[in-house]
């Protein structure tokens, strides 16, 4: 049996394909300010990063972290978490958490196509980190209207 081949994409005729992919503008300066506000209000958080589901950094307030790599890995982690929870039949994924020898990192879907990555302080307990990370998520969600509104994923064309 022959292998499937990719067919060339149709030429762009200028006609729109499906629904418009318009996103509200997101002010990265305001997003960084929001991250700093959240970090000031939540103890036990060592850093925060906001990325898209595509793995692009929107804003980060972290130290000694390669933001671009973390953003890309956070997109992969949340995608894997969604697949894992679906296969395990335990409902929709709410986060992906990782424990290291000196702390934790958690990835949350925030709203639309945004991801929040929360880094815990060294030597924090898992329980305390979980509470701090969820508090940071709630505070960031409350900050989003001031940052530029919701950053929603466009509906898929059907």
Helices and strands as residue ranges (DSSP letters): H 28-41, E 45-52, E 57-61, H 67-88, E 96-100, E 103-109, E 114-120, H 126-147
